[in-house]
Amino acid sequence: MLVVEDEPTINQAVTDRLRAEGYAVHQAHDGPGAVAAFGEHAPDVVVLDVMLPGFDGLEVCRRIQAMRPVPVLMLTARDDETDILVGLGVGADDYVTKPFRMREVVARTHALLRRVERAAELASVPAPTTHVGEVQIDGPARRVTVDGAEVHLTPLEYDLLAALAATPGAVRSREQLMSEVWGWSDASGTRTLDSHVKSLRAKIGATRVRTVHGVGYALETT
């Protein structure tokens, strides 16, 4: 794993806890150092602070995702929805806001690793091409077109759309989606789900994903 945080105390605390969980952990403290460490160590998961010297975590995320797709857990002191959606849009998978509990960071990194393992399993099974209204999901190529135009989704946005498209028109509970897409065994990460749904709506059309309050989401068939 790679922990990127400019505050030495937080960086070391997260690093020590992840090492105690049995992970090999490398550290970086600024934007350029994070990109260099990513290229050198090829981590399986990146824990990335948003506010960094050099250049910020959003730019780090853009650069490392261009090098090689990797799960990213963002640490942010800001709970502003726009900032969170921008982070998800550049390839972050999940986020926690400061101050955070260390066990929450550990749980979310575990979930990201499980998602990677599940994605590898699913990749070994040919996925069909699915049409839901004007949305076409090309499973083998992991491409999505809406009204004939290709839409560029992050890996998690694609997985979320595919999970909804598996039962078009039917409501998938938040717990089902968190389990299937993120690998969570409970609903404690549903704020992340809600943020990803908003990001997905912005790309495929807001009316195509229906909210059933208190239950979950459905992909509309028309």
Buried (B, 14 or more C-beta within 10 A) or exposed (E): BBBBBBEEEBBEBBBEBBEEEEBEBBBBBBBBBBBEBBEEBEBBBBBBBBBBEBBBBBBBBBBBBEEEEBBBBBBBEEEEEEBBBBBBBBBBBBBBBBEBEBEEBBBBBBBBBBBBEBBEEEEEEEBEEBEBBBBBBBBEEBBBBBEEEEBEBBBBBBBBBBBBBBEBEEBBBBBBBBBBBBBBEEBEBBBBBBBBBBBBBEBBBEEBBBEEEEEBBBBBEE
